[in-house]
Amino acid sequence: MKITDLLKKESVELGVNVSSKEAAIDRLVDLMNAAGRLGNKAAYKEGILAREALGSTAVGDGIAIPHAKVAAVKEPGLAAIVVPDGVDYDAYDGSLSRIIFMIAAPDGEADVHLEALSKLSTLLMDPDFKESLIHAGSKEEFLRLIDEKEAGKAAKPKETKSGYRVLAVTACPTGIAHTFMAAENLEQKGKKLGIPLKAETNGAEGVGNALTKEEIAAADGIIIAADKNVDMSRFDGKRVVVATVSEGIQKGEELIKRAVSSETPVYRYNGPASSGEDSRQEGFGRSIYKHLMNGVSHMLPFVIGGGILIALAFLFDDYSIDPSNFGKNTPLAAYLKTIGEQAFGMMLPVLAGYIAMSIADRPGLAVGFVGGLIAKMGATFANPAGGSVNSGFLGALLAGFIGGYIVLFLKNAFKKLPKSLEGIKPVLLYPLIGILLVSVVTTFINPFVGAINDGLTSLLNGMGGTSKIILGAVVGGMMSVDMGGPVNKAAYVFGTAQLAEGNFDIMAAVMAGGMVPPIAIALCTTFFKKKFTDKERQSGLVNYIMGLSFISEGAIPFAAADPLRVIPSCMIGSAVAGGLSMALGCTLRAPHGGIFVLPTIGNPFGYLIAIIVGSFAGCLVLAALKKNLQSE
């Protein structure tokens, strides 16, 4: 059945001016009735409103398709209005609906409404076709445009040999949730737009769904949605759009349209030093953040694995044997703690090494590693063996950036060397001179960085009850600001850095804050069902598991759909949990694990109370802010 078989001239109205969603529905119901499709106009309208109560039928991009399958309909039909100035139809993307089709289907017949809905959704994905309908000069032209589009006379999407017009690479610092959510969203948006897209994931387990040379050669454009550096050399000569991984989740359609646009400039690869730049030239702050996150993403497995092993050593030890040697009193505890300390001890060199590698590519790795080791040793010119100052995490971080930029300086300085010496640069000149220079600079700054660390440690240790509660609330709340984004990562990195310094209570507050958002949303979908759609309630059940596993990203779909209500609610709940964790004296030696490392937590019952109270606080605030779907 063709769309124009369902859409009569009498049920189309152009140039409509309506002030609300309700007024638009009334106008469409009148048109449907005028076309003779309805047996009971009031009952049909009730069916439309009942469907809207489950969630708005606005599909975004200026389009809405309300529909109902009820006994009040005599025969299947369509009605359409064009609202040039748009009307607020509660679209998920906040856009005003400019073209609205209404579908009527008799109860008990085949799913004509679903077939029509599918056809309309597919046709309206073409932005040019949508605009042509909006600007149609008459009802006859409106119907003719639909006929031509459905008959296939309009331009078909371009196909490539590989089948993909756009390719994407997604990567986040931890390589867990954001990476795969961005890839899934981009692929789904590509299907919606009729633009085949393949997404490569640079996740925690390595590269997944890798792009091939043939696919890259055939693609119209490339999207890099990443918060750490990826290999850009393979995209030389292609149109490249670079964005954050969060933009890959939230702005998929916009990125895809830019990737196929002729206005997007062609990327030119100028060597490893430019691999973090895009065609728009990244800002300094964004570049620094990506280098830092590259180090953090490689550091986390050492921190998490080593930290949990150390925590287990305390769990399996007997404090009464020798309190001064707690953690190594029994053979099993001693073995676990020794391994854990070795793994955890790699944290600082790995952080510095991969920051330097992000800046200067492979020649920066060894230089950064050594700089991180010098910072970890606390070496000074007065005491080269180290041990007299505590440079720690901050020192290693600085050493990574210093080492990376030293190697970049050496690369530029050695450009004029004869071609015959090219082979000795990476194996002799860069490591020899780079390691020497980074060691000298790091040794020089160690006393100053050590003084800063000692001052911060003294400040934290000297904090009274109220001050610590405030600190716990702040770092806990930060975990909910962007659910795995830069603010969340800043709080987490601060927690892991203090973990290395022996301040275990801060890490406890950080993890409590990160566990709350998914749990709070899951509780709200369970106890306040009328505020969520069926799909959201189903997703809410999964959030129980994600929250208990300390995966804050489970809250992202809800936050993206309703940020003004969800994010403040989660921040309040996380702040409550972080503050309570501090107030109850909870400590955490493991930097990850959620509820599964509960036995290794100091005051575990207090910690459970902090998480439960914080989660319910976030749940209740969200319930108060979010209206029932029926009332919307």
ROKOLMAR-549149 format. One line per 4 residues: number of its first residue (from 1); for each residue x, y, z of C-alpha. Coordinates in steps of 0.25 Angstrom, whole numbers, plus 5000, padded with zeros to 4 digits. Each point is the difference from the previous one (the first is absolute). Example, Ala and Ser with C-alpha at 12.3 -4.5 7.8 and 13.67 -1.06 7.14 Angstrom:
% residues 2
1 = 5049,4982,5031 | 5006,5014,4998 .
***
This chain:
% residues 632
1 = 5000,5000,5000 | 5005,5014,4996 | 5001,5011,5010 | 4991,5009,4990 .
5 = 4990,4989,5001 | 4998,5003,5014 | 5002,5015,4999 | 4988,5008,4994 .
9 = 5001,5014,4995 | 4989,5004,5010 | 5009,4995,5012 | 5012,5009,4996 .
13 = 5002,5014,5005 | 5012,5009,4997 | 5005,5013,5007 | 4993,4996,5013 .
17 = 5003,5009,5013 | 4997,4992,5013 | 5005,5004,5014 | 5001,4987,5007 .
21 = 5001,4985,4998 | 4986,4999,5004 | 4995,5010,4990 | 5008,4992,4989 .
25 = 4993,4987,5004 | 4986,5006,4999 | 5003,5006,4986 | 5005,4986,4995 .
29 = 4988,4993,5006 | 4991,5010,4993 | 5007,4997,4987 | 4999,4985,5002 .
33 = 4985,5001,5003 | 4998,5009,4988 | 5006,4989,4991 | 4989,4991,5005 .
37 = 5010,4990,5007 | 4994,5001,5014 | 4987,4994,5006 | 5002,5007,5014 .
41 = 5008,5012,5000 | 5001,5001,5015 | 5004,4986,5002 | 5011,5001,4989 .
45 = 5006,5012,5007 | 5000,4992,5013 | 5008,4990,4993 | 5010,5010,4995 .
49 = 5002,5006,5014 | 5001,4987,5007 | 5012,4997,4990 | 5006,5013,5003 .
53 = 4999,4997,5015 | 5010,4989,4998 | 5010,5009,4994 | 5000,5011,4989 .
57 = 4999,4995,4986 | 5009,5012,4995 | 5012,4993,4993 | 5009,5012,5000 .
61 = 5006,5008,4989 | 4987,5008,4999 | 4991,4988,4998 | 4988,4994,5008 .
65 = 4992,4988,4996 | 4988,4998,5010 | 4992,4987,4998 | 4989,4991,5006 .
69 = 4994,4987,4997 | 4986,5000,5006 | 4986,4995,4997 | 4995,5015,4997 .
73 = 5007,4999,4987 | 4992,4996,4988 | 5011,4998,4990 | 5015,5003,5000 .
77 = 5004,5014,4997 | 5011,5011,5001 | 4999,5015,5003 | 5011,5010,4999 .
81 = 5003,5014,5004 | 5012,5009,4997 | 5003,5010,5011 | 5011,5009,4994 .
85 = 5003,5007,5013 | 5000,4987,5007 | 4993,4995,5013 | 5005,4994,5013 .
89 = 4996,4985,4999 | 5010,4996,5011 | 5010,4994,4991 | 5012,4994,5007 .
93 = 5010,5009,4992 | 4992,5012,5004 | 4997,5004,4986 | 4987,5006,4996 .
97 = 4991,4991,4991 | 4998,5006,4986 | 4993,4989,4993 | 4991,4990,5007 .
101 = 4993,4988,4994 | 4989,4993,5008 | 4996,4985,4998 | 4987,4994,5002 .
105 = 4998,4985,5000 | 4988,4991,5003 | 5001,4991,5012 | 5000,4985,4996 .
109 = 5006,5002,4986 | 5014,4998,4996 | 5011,5009,5005 | 4998,5011,4989 .
113 = 5004,5011,5009 | 5013,4993,5003 | 5003,4998,4985 | 4996,5015,4998 .
117 = 5009,5004,5011 | 5012,4993,4995 | 4998,5006,4986 | 4998,5014,5005 .
121 = 5012,4999,5009 | 5009,4994,4989 | 4996,5011,4990 | 5001,5012,5010 .
125 = 5015,4996,5003 | 5003,5007,4987 | 5002,5015,5005 | 4998,5005,4986 .
129 = 4987,4993,4998 | 4995,5004,5014 | 5003,5015,4996 | 4994,4998,4986 .
133 = 4987,4996,5007 | 5001,5012,5010 | 5001,5010,4989 | 4990,4993,4991 .
137 = 4991,5011,4993 | 4987,4992,4999 | 4994,4987,5005 | 5001,4994,4986 .
141 = 5015,5003,5000 | 5001,4994,5014 | 4993,4987,4996 | 5009,5000,4987 .
145 = 5013,5001,5008 | 4996,4988,5008 | 4996,4992,4988 | 5013,5003,4993 .
149 = 5008,4997,5013 | 4993,4986,5002 | 5002,4996,4986 | 5015,5002,5001 .
153 = 5001,5012,4990 | 5008,5008,5011 | 5015,4998,5002 | 5004,4987,5006 .
157 = 5010,5000,5011 | 5014,4998,4994 | 5006,4986,5002 | 5015,4997,5001 .
161 = 5007,4987,4996 | 5002,4997,5015 | 4986,5003,5003 | 5003,5011,5010 .
165 = 5000,5015,4997 | 5005,5004,5014 | 5010,4994,5009 | 5002,5003,5015 .
169 = 5010,4998,5011 | 4995,5001,5014 | 5009,5000,5013 | 4999,5004,5014 .
173 = 5010,5000,5011 | 4996,4988,5007 | 4995,4993,4987 | 4987,4994,5007 .
177 = 4987,5007,4998 | 5001,5013,4992 | 5008,4993,4989 | 4989,4990,4997 .
181 = 4989,5009,5002 | 5005,5010,4991 | 5003,4989,4989 | 4985,4995,5002 .
185 = 4994,5014,4999 | 5008,5004,4987 | 4996,4987,4993 | 4986,5001,5004 .
189 = 4999,5015,4996 | 5007,4996,4987 | 4989,4990,4997 | 4989,5011,5003 .
193 = 5007,5009,4990 | 5001,4989,4990 | 5016,5002,5000 | 5007,4986,5003 .
197 = 5010,5002,5011 | 5010,4991,5007 | 5006,5003,5013 | 5013,4995,5005 .
201 = 5001,4999,5016 | 5014,5003,5007 | 4995,4994,5013 | 5006,4994,5012 .
205 = 5002,4986,4993 | 5007,5007,4988 | 4995,5003,4986 | 4986,4994,4996 .
209 = 4993,5001,4986 | 5013,5005,4994 | 5000,5008,4988 | 5006,4995,4987 .
213 = 5009,5007,4990 | 4989,4997,4990 | 4989,5006,5008 | 5008,5013,5003 .
217 = 5003,5002,4986 | 4985,4998,4996 | 4994,5009,5011 | 4995,5014,4998 .
221 = 5004,5005,5014 | 5006,4996,5013 | 4995,5003,5014 | 5010,4999,5012 .
225 = 4992,5001,5013 | 5011,4998,5010 | 5005,5005,5013 | 5014,4994,4997 .
229 = 5009,5000,4988 | 4998,4990,4989 | 5008,4996,4988 | 4997,5011,4990 .
233 = 5010,4997,4989 | 4991,4990,4993 | 4990,5012,4998 | 5009,5009,4992 .
237 = 4993,5006,4988 | 4986,4997,5006 | 4989,5010,5005 | 5002,4998,5015 .
241 = 4990,5005,5011 | 5007,5000,5014 | 4991,5001,5013 | 4999,4995,5014 .
245 = 4995,4986,5003 | 4988,5007,5007 | 4996,5007,4987 | 5000,4987,4994 .
249 = 4989,4996,5010 | 4992,5012,4999 | 5003,5007,4987 | 5001,4988,4990 .
253 = 4991,5005,4989 | 5007,5013,5000 | 5014,4993,4999 | 4995,4991,4989 .
257 = 4995,5012,4992 | 5013,5007,5001 | 5008,4988,4996 | 4993,4999,4987 .
261 = 5000,5015,4998 | 5009,5006,4989 | 5003,5012,5009 | 5007,4991,5010 .
265 = 5015,5002,4997 | 5009,4988,4996 | 5010,4995,5011 | 5015,5000,4997 .
269 = 5009,4992,5009 | 5013,5007,5003 | 5006,4989,5009 | 4998,4995,5014 .
273 = 5000,5014,5006 | 4988,5004,4993 | 4992,4987,5003 | 4992,5007,5011 .
277 = 4996,5011,4991 | 4987,5001,4991 | 4996,5009,4988 | 4995,5011,5010 .
281 = 5013,5000,5008 | 4998,4995,5014 | 5001,5010,5011 | 5012,4999,5010 .
285 = 4991,4996,5011 | 4993,4989,4992 | 5014,4995,4996 | 5005,5000,5014 .
289 = 4988,4992,5004 | 5001,4989,4990 | 5015,4998,5003 | 4997,4999,5015 .
293 = 4988,4990,4997 | 5009,4992,4991 | 5009,4998,5012 | 4989,4998,5010 .
297 = 4993,4989,4991 | 5013,4992,5000 | 5003,5002,5015 | 4986,4995,5004 .
301 = 5002,4985,4998 | 5013,5001,5009 | 4992,5008,5011 | 4988,4992,5000 .
305 = 5007,4986,4999 | 5011,5004,5010 | 4990,5007,5009 | 4990,4989,5001 .
309 = 5011,4990,5003 | 5006,5009,5011 | 4986,5001,5006 | 4998,4985,5000 .
313 = 5013,4998,5007 | 4994,5008,5012 | 4988,4992,4999 | 5007,4986,5001 .
317 = 5010,5005,5011 | 4999,4999,5015 | 5002,5013,5007 | 5003,4994,5013 .
321 = 5013,4993,4996 | 5008,5013,4998 | 4992,5013,4998 | 5013,5007,4995 .
325 = 5000,4990,4988 | 4986,4999,4997 | 4998,4995,4986 | 5012,4991,5000 .
329 = 4998,4992,5013 | 4995,4987,4992 | 5006,4994,4988 | 4988,5002,4991 .
333 = 4999,5015,5005 | 5014,5002,4998 | 5000,4994,4986 | 4988,5008,4996 .
337 = 5005,5013,5006 | 5014,4999,4993 | 4994,4997,4986 | 4990,5012,5002 .
341 = 5011,5009,5005 | 5008,4997,4987 | 4988,5002,4991 | 4996,5013,5007 .
345 = 5014,5005,5000 | 4999,5000,4985 | 4989,5010,5001 | 5009,5013,4999 .
349 = 5010,4995,4989 | 4989,4995,4991 | 4992,5014,5002 | 5012,5008,4996 .
353 = 5005,4990,4989 | 4986,5001,4993 | 4998,5015,5002 | 5014,5002,4993 .
357 = 4996,4989,4989 | 4987,5008,4997 | 5008,5012,4998 | 5012,4995,4992 .
361 = 4996,4986,4996 | 5009,4988,5002 | 5013,5007,5003 | 4993,5007,5012 .
365 = 4997,4987,5007 | 5013,4997,5006 | 5003,5014,5003 | 4987,5002,5008 .
369 = 5002,4986,5007 | 5013,5005,5006 | 4995,5013,5003 | 4988,4993,5008 .
373 = 5010,4991,5007 | 5009,5012,5004 | 4987,5007,5006 | 4996,4987,5007 .
377 = 5014,4999,5006 | 5000,5014,5005 | 5014,5002,4995 | 5007,5014,5003 .
381 = 5014,5005,4996 | 5004,4999,5015 | 4994,4986,5001 | 5000,4993,4986 .
385 = 4995,4987,5006 | 4987,5006,5004 | 4992,4998,5012 | 5001,5014,5006 .
389 = 4989,5007,4993 | 4986,4995,4995 | 4998,5004,4986 | 4989,4990,4998 .
393 = 4988,5001,4990 | 5002,5015,4997 | 5015,4998,4997 | 4997,4988,4991 .
397 = 4990,5008,4992 | 5009,5012,4998 | 5011,4990,4996 | 4991,4994,4989 .
401 = 4997,5014,4994 | 5015,5004,5002 | 5005,4988,4993 | 4990,5000,4989 .
405 = 5004,5015,4996 | 5014,4997,5002 | 4999,4989,4989 | 4992,5010,4991 .
409 = 5011,5010,5002 | 5011,4990,4996 | 4992,4996,4988 | 5000,5014,4995 .
413 = 5015,5002,5004 | 5004,4988,4992 | 4992,5002,4987 | 5013,5006,4993 .
417 = 5008,4988,5003 | 5005,4992,4988 | 4990,4989,4995 | 5011,4990,5003 .
421 = 4998,5002,5015 | 4985,4998,4999 | 5001,4986,5005 | 5008,5004,5013 .
425 = 4990,5011,5005 | 4989,4990,5006 | 5010,4990,5005 | 5011,5009,5005 .
429 = 4998,5015,5000 | 4986,5001,5005 | 5001,4990,5012 | 5014,5005,5004 .
433 = 4998,5015,5000 | 4985,4999,5003 | 5002,4991,5013 | 5012,5009,5004 .
437 = 4992,5013,4999 | 4987,4995,5006 | 5008,4994,5012 | 5007,5014,5002 .
441 = 4987,5008,4999 | 4992,4990,5009 | 5011,4999,5010 | 5000,5016,5001 .
445 = 4985,5001,5002 | 4999,4988,5010 | 5002,5008,5012 | 4990,5011,4996 .
449 = 4990,4990,4996 | 5003,4992,5013 | 4997,5012,5008 | 4987,5002,4993 .
453 = 4996,4985,5003 | 5004,5001,5014 | 4992,5013,5002 | 4988,4993,4994 .
457 = 5001,4988,5008 | 5002,5008,5013 | 4987,5008,4996 | 4992,4987,4998 .
461 = 5005,4994,5013 | 4997,5012,5008 | 4986,5002,4995 | 4990,4999,5011 .
465 = 4987,4992,4999 | 4992,5011,4993 | 5011,5004,4990 | 5001,4985,4996 .
469 = 4985,4998,4998 | 5000,5012,4991 | 5012,4995,4992 | 4993,4986,4999 .
473 = 4987,5007,4995 | 5008,5008,4989 | 5008,4988,4994 | 4987,4992,5001 .
477 = 4992,5010,4993 | 5011,5002,4989 | 4998,4985,4996 | 4986,5003,4996 .
481 = 5002,5013,4992 | 5003,4993,4987 | 5000,4985,5003 | 5013,4996,4995 .
485 = 5004,5013,4993 | 5012,5010,5004 | 4994,5004,5014 | 4997,4986,5004 .
489 = 5014,4996,4995 | 5006,5012,5008 | 4994,4995,5013 | 5004,4985,4997 .
493 = 5014,5004,4997 | 5001,5008,5013 | 4995,4988,5008 | 5010,4991,4994 .
497 = 5011,5010,5002 | 4996,5001,5015 | 4999,4985,5000 | 5015,4999,4997 .
501 = 5003,5010,5011 | 4992,4992,5010 | 4987,5008,5001 | 4990,4989,4999 .
505 = 4988,5007,5004 | 5000,5009,4988 | 5000,4988,4990 | 4988,4995,5008 .
509 = 4992,5013,4998 | 5003,5000,4985 | 4995,4986,4998 | 4988,5002,5008 .
513 = 4997,5012,4992 | 5002,4993,4987 | 4991,4988,5004 | 4988,5009,5003 .
517 = 4995,5006,4986 | 4996,4986,4994 | 4994,4995,5013 | 4992,5013,5003 .
521 = 4994,4999,4986 | 4997,4985,5001 | 4993,5003,5013 | 4992,5011,4994 .
525 = 4996,4991,4988 | 4996,4989,5010 | 4992,5009,5010 | 4995,5011,4991 .
529 = 4996,4992,4987 | 4990,5011,4995 | 5012,5009,4998 | 5007,4991,4990 .
533 = 4997,4993,4987 | 5000,4985,4999 | 5013,5000,4993 | 5006,5009,5011 .
537 = 4995,4991,5011 | 5006,4988,4993 | 5014,5007,4999 | 4998,5004,5015 .
541 = 5001,4986,5004 | 5014,4999,4993 | 5004,5012,5008 | 5000,4993,5013 .
545 = 5011,4991,4995 | 5008,5011,4994 | 4999,5008,5013 | 5004,4989,5009 .
549 = 5012,4998,4990 | 5004,5014,5001 | 4997,5004,4986 | 4994,5014,5000 .
553 = 4998,5000,4985 | 4987,4992,5002 | 4993,5013,5003 | 5005,5007,4987 .
557 = 4987,4996,4991 | 4991,5006,5011 | 5009,5012,5002 | 5001,5003,4985 .
561 = 4984,4999,4999 | 4997,5009,5012 | 5013,5007,5004 | 4993,5011,5008 .
565 = 4994,4990,5009 | 5009,4988,5001 | 5013,5006,5002 | 4997,5009,5012 .
569 = 4993,4989,5006 | 5011,4990,4999 | 5010,5011,5004 | 4992,5002,5013 .
573 = 5000,4985,5003 | 5014,4998,4997 | 5004,5012,5009 | 4992,4994,5011 .
577 = 5007,4986,4998 | 5014,5006,5000 | 4997,5009,5012 | 4994,4989,5008 .
581 = 5012,4991,4996 | 5009,5010,5006 | 4992,5002,5012 | 4999,4985,5003 .
585 = 5015,4998,4999 | 4999,4991,4988 | 5013,4996,4993 | 5003,4993,4987 .
589 = 5014,4995,4995 | 4995,4994,4987 | 4997,5011,4989 | 4989,4992,4993 .
593 = 4991,4989,5002 | 4987,5006,5006 | 4992,4991,5009 | 5009,4988,4996 .
597 = 5012,5005,5009 | 4991,5003,5012 | 5008,4991,5009 | 5012,5008,4997 .
601 = 4994,5013,5005 | 5002,5006,5013 | 4986,5001,5007 | 4993,4992,4990 .
605 = 4986,5002,5006 | 5002,5015,5001 | 5004,5000,4986 | 4987,4992,4996 .
609 = 4992,5010,5008 | 5007,5012,4992 | 4997,4994,4987 | 4985,4996,5003 .
613 = 4997,5014,5006 | 5007,5007,4989 | 4992,4992,4989 | 4987,5002,5007 .
617 = 5003,5015,5001 | 5003,5001,4985 | 4988,4991,4997 | 4990,5009,5008 .
621 = 5006,5013,4994 | 4998,4995,4986 | 4986,4995,5003 | 4997,5014,5005 .
625 = 5005,5007,4988 | 4995,4990,4989 | 4985,5001,4997 | 4991,4988,4997 .
629 = 4999,4997,4985 | 4985,5001,5001 | 5001,5014,5005 | 5010,5004,4989 .
***
